[in-house]
């Protein structure tokens, strides 16, 4: 459902910072409270972060613009207003709710400055960057991720899970890291939470699912040999389990050598379906 064409549900009006009024979809907090109903001006888009197989998905940019007359470095998620935006309400609700991501803004998730329409038929979610030093996603395209950066990523997920939020889109492409080891976890459109709100498509999760997501984060980072340990769990089991692991291994190697995923109750977490 396109937020530009459809009102939100009444329960959301009770959440501080959440709004369905045009042109504002979000009331900023903290150091950016003064930006309520004010746009970031003269936005200049730079390099992109992450990727998407769906041309209708938003694109995330490193950018810069003027917030209340001050030039600030930005992380901008840009939506095409002519497409549907699944998960937009969910993500904005999470950022608005003090029970979810609002307390983490500027720590391990982006701090939203404004949400606004811009010329060209786009809407942008404009966020403050924690650092101006060399941001990139964590995808291992030849770039080594240090143990220190891996530790920061795990700490970020620990904070998010402590708020009862399941990210739901765990991927190295959705982890932004600066050269000085600052971390932003990106894209909460598919999230779930211990405290749900079905009105915006935020469905419930369990503590077991949070624990398994952390296990998966350790796996993709290969934290303390997690990939080897997961493989040993499979290969040490029955011949059927070994066959299932090897089949999954062969299929995923055709796309990426890093996408063999851990099991849960003798099943593989099919990350392609989750994403």
C-alpha positions in Angstrom: 0.0 0.0 0.0 1.4 3.4 -1.0 1.6 5.8 2.0 0.9 8.7 -0.3 -2.5 7.3 -1.2 -3.8 5.7 2.0 -4.3 6.9 5.6 -2.9 4.9 8.5 -4.9 3.2 11.2 -6.2 5.1 14.2 -4.1 3.2 16.8 -1.0 4.8 15.4 -2.1 8.3 16.3 -1.3 7.4 19.9 2.4 6.7 19.2 4.7 9.6 19.7 6.4 10.6 16.5 4.2 8.7 14.2 2.0 10.7 11.7 0.1 10.0 8.6 -0.3 13.7 7.6 1.2 15.0 4.3 3.9 16.0 3.7 5.2 14.7 7.0 5.1 10.9 7.9 7.3 11.1 11.0 8.1 13.5 13.8 11.8 13.5 14.6 13.1 13.3 18.1 16.1 14.2 20.2 18.6 16.5 18.6 16.4 16.7 15.5 13.1 17.6 17.2 13.3 21.1 15.7 13.0 19.5 12.2 9.3 18.7 12.7 7.5 19.5 9.5 10.7 20.9 8.0 12.4 19.4 5.0 16.1 18.7 4.5 17.0 21.0 1.6 19.4 20.7 -1.4 19.9 16.9 -1.0 22.8 15.6 -3.1 22.8 11.8 -3.5 26.2 10.0 -3.6 27.0 6.3 -3.6 24.5 3.6 -2.9 24.6 1.0 -0.1 23.3 -2.5 -0.4 21.3 -3.9 -3.3 17.9 -5.2 -4.2 16.7 -7.7 -6.7 13.3 -5.9 -6.9 13.3 -2.7 -8.9 10.4 -1.4 -6.7 12.5 -1.5 -3.5 13.8 1.7 -2.0 17.4 2.7 -2.7 19.8 3.7 0.1 22.3 6.5 -0.6 25.1 8.2 1.2 24.2 11.8 0.7 24.4 15.3 2.1 21.9 18.2 2.6 21.0 21.2 4.6 19.0 20.6 7.8 17.8 24.0 9.2 20.6 25.7 7.3 23.3 23.4 8.4 25.1 21.0 6.0 24.9 17.4 7.4 26.0 14.0 6.1 23.0 11.8 5.4 21.9 8.3 4.9 18.9 8.5 2.6 16.4 5.8 1.7 14.6 6.9 -1.5 11.2 5.5 -2.5 9.5 5.8 -5.9 6.1 7.4 -5.1 4.5 5.5 -8.0 5.2 2.1 -6.5 3.8 0.3 -3.5 6.0 0.2 -0.4 5.5 -2.9 1.6 6.8 -2.5 5.1 7.0 1.3 5.1 4.4 1.7 7.8 6.1 -1.1 9.8 9.5 0.6 9.7 8.2 4.1 10.5 6.2 2.7 13.5 9.3 0.9 14.8 11.4 4.1 14.6 8.6 6.0 16.3 7.9 3.7 19.2 9.8 4.0 22.5 9.2 0.3 23.0 11.1 -0.5 19.9 13.8 1.4 17.9 13.3 5.0 19.0 15.8 4.7 22.0 18.4 3.2 19.6 18.4 6.0 17.0 21.8 7.4 16.6 23.3 4.4 18.4 23.0 1.3 16.2 20.2 2.3 13.8 20.0 5.6 11.8 18.6 8.7 13.5 15.8 10.1 11.3 15.9 13.8 10.6 12.9 14.0 8.2 10.6 12.0 6.0 9.6 14.1 2.9 8.7 14.1 -0.7 11.2 15.6 -3.2 11.0 16.6 -6.8 11.1 13.8 -9.4 8.4 11.6 -7.8 10.3 10.4 -4.7 9.9 10.2 -1.0 13.1 10.1 1.2 13.7 9.0 4.7 16.7 11.2 5.7 18.9 10.1 8.5 22.0 11.5 10.2 25.2 9.5 9.7 27.0 8.6 12.9 30.3 9.3 11.2 31.6 11.0 8.1 34.4 8.4 7.7 34.1 6.1 4.7 30.8 4.2 4.9 30.1 1.0 3.0 28.0 -2.1 3.4 29.5 -5.2 5.0 29.3 -7.4 2.0 32.6 -9.3 1.6 33.4 -8.3 -2.0 37.1 -8.6 -1.2 36.9 -6.2 1.8 38.0 -7.8 5.0 35.7 -7.3 8.1 37.9 -7.0 11.1 37.2 -8.7 14.4 36.5 -5.3 16.0 33.9 -4.5 13.3 32.3 -7.9 13.7 32.1 -7.3 17.5 30.4 -3.9 16.9 27.8 -5.6 14.6 27.0 -8.3 17.2 26.6 -5.5 19.8 24.2 -3.7 17.5 22.1 -6.8 17.1 22.2 -7.4 20.8 20.7 -3.9 21.4 18.0 -4.4 18.8 17.0 -7.8 20.3 17.0 -6.4 23.8 14.3 -4.0 22.5 12.4 -7.1 21.4 12.8 -6.4 17.7 13.5 -9.2 15.2 15.4 -7.6 12.2 14.0 -10.0 9.7 16.4 -9.0 6.9 19.7 -10.2 8.2 22.2 -9.7 5.3 25.7 -8.2 5.1 24.2 -5.8 2.6 21.9 -4.4 5.4 24.8 -3.6 7.7 26.6 -0.3 7.1 30.0 0.2 8.6 32.2 3.3 8.7 36.0 3.2 8.6 36.1 4.1 12.3 33.9 1.0 13.1 30.5 2.7 13.6 27.6 0.5 12.7 24.1 1.1 11.3 21.7 -1.8 10.9 19.4 -1.0 8.0 16.0 -2.0 6.6 13.4 -3.0 9.2 10.5 -3.4 6.7 10.2 -7.1 7.4 10.7 -6.9 11.1 8.6 -8.5 13.8 8.6 -7.9 17.5 7.8 -9.3 20.9 5.3 -6.3 21.3 3.4 -6.4 18.0 1.1 -3.9 16.2 -0.9 -5.6 13.5 -2.4 -2.3 12.3 1.0 -1.6 10.6 1.9 -5.2 9.7 4.2 -5.5 12.7 3.6 -9.1 13.6 4.9 -11.0 16.7 8.0 -13.0 17.2 9.3 -15.2 20.0 12.4 -15.1 22.1 13.5 -18.3 20.4 13.3 -16.6 17.0 15.4 -13.7 18.4 18.0 -16.2 19.6 18.1 -17.9 16.3 18.5 -14.7 14.4 21.6 -13.9 16.6 22.9 -17.3 15.8 22.5 -16.5 12.1 24.3 -13.2 12.5 27.2 -15.0 14.1 27.1 -17.4 11.2 27.3 -14.8 8.3 30.1 -13.1 10.2 31.8 -16.4 10.9 32.2 -15.2 14.5 34.6 -17.6 16.4 34.4 -20.2 13.7 30.6 -20.3 13.6 30.5 -21.6 10.0 32.7 -24.5 10.8 30.6 -25.4 13.9 27.4 -25.3 12.0 28.7 -27.5 9.3 30.0 -30.0 11.9 26.6 -30.1 13.4 25.1 -31.2 10.0 27.9 -33.5 8.9 28.0 -35.2 12.3 24.4 -36.2 12.0 22.6 -38.8 9.9 23.4 -39.4 6.2 20.2 -37.6 5.4 21.4 -34.5 7.1 24.7 -34.6 5.3 23.0 -35.0 2.0 20.7 -32.0 2.8 23.7 -29.8 3.8 25.7 -30.7 0.6 22.7 -30.0 -1.6 22.1 -26.6 0.0 25.9 -26.0 -0.3 25.9 -26.7 -4.0 22.8 -24.6 -4.7 24.1 -21.5 -2.8 27.6 -21.7 -4.2 26.1 -20.8 -7.6 25.1 -17.4 -6.1 27.4 -16.8 -3.2 29.9 -18.8 -1.2 28.7 -17.2 2.0 25.0 -18.2 2.1 25.1 -21.7 3.6 22.9 -21.1 6.6 22.5 -22.8 10.0 19.8 -25.3 10.7 16.8 -25.0 13.0 14.9 -28.2 14.0 16.7 -30.1 11.2 15.8 -27.4 8.6 17.8 -24.9 6.7 16.9 -21.2 7.1 16.3 -20.4 3.5 17.7 -16.8 3.5 16.6 -16.3 -0.1 12.9 -16.8 0.9 13.3 -14.7 4.1 14.7 -11.8 2.0 
